[in-house]
Amino acid sequence: MFFFNTQYLIYMLPAFLLMMLVQWYVQSAYNHWSQVPTRSRMSGATAAQRLIQAGGLYGVRIEGISGRMTDHYDPREKVLRLSPGVAQGNSVAALAIAAHELGHAMQDHEGYFLLRLRSLMVPAVNIGSYLGWILIVIGLLLNMINIAWLGVIVFSGGALFALATLPVELNASARAKVLLSESGLIIGEDEMRGVNKVLNAAALTYVAALITAVMQLLYWVSIVTGMGGRRRD
């Protein structure tokens, strides 16, 4: 079929392999630095609460969430959700992740444009990821190139979302490093090196996600372009 063939593997196999490699690297960095306690011996939840107070983010609450590395900040409810390993752990990795998510809370508090843009894009991207694929398939099956191209345009929202996400995450990590350093929660070059390792590894997941989204979009563009060429022939 046109949606799973050798051409699809040419575009997507390198992206999938990259994603697997990045996931391995993230897990490796997290597993190592989650075993290294900080000198402050402060848990991720306690550190987050101290940083919330220091930053004047009094409307932000902290909640627990099940799972591993499921930590996130919800700008709609102003809630920082921390997994058990981060909330209860006193490791370098725990503080790095808690501070990163708090970086998102700071972005929200300051009205950081790209965070707002990403939030606005979520409903359209969720719909477009399904609707775009359906329009492409309908256009190809019915030999209606205009519908197929409309599907490509709708589907491209996923790549745009990934593109908007990358600087948001990099900015949150940059804020986290400053917060941990200036607050004294992270002490010494060895601990800061661990923070950098964990956050830089996490950032690579968003780079890989962007590459994957772009390669998938390029695949559909190549398919629809080929369809147009056959029609002219």
Helices and strands as residue ranges (DSSP letters): H 6-33, H 44-54, E 61-64, E 72-74, E 79-82, H 84-87, H 92-110, H 113-141, H 145-155, H 157-183, H 188-232
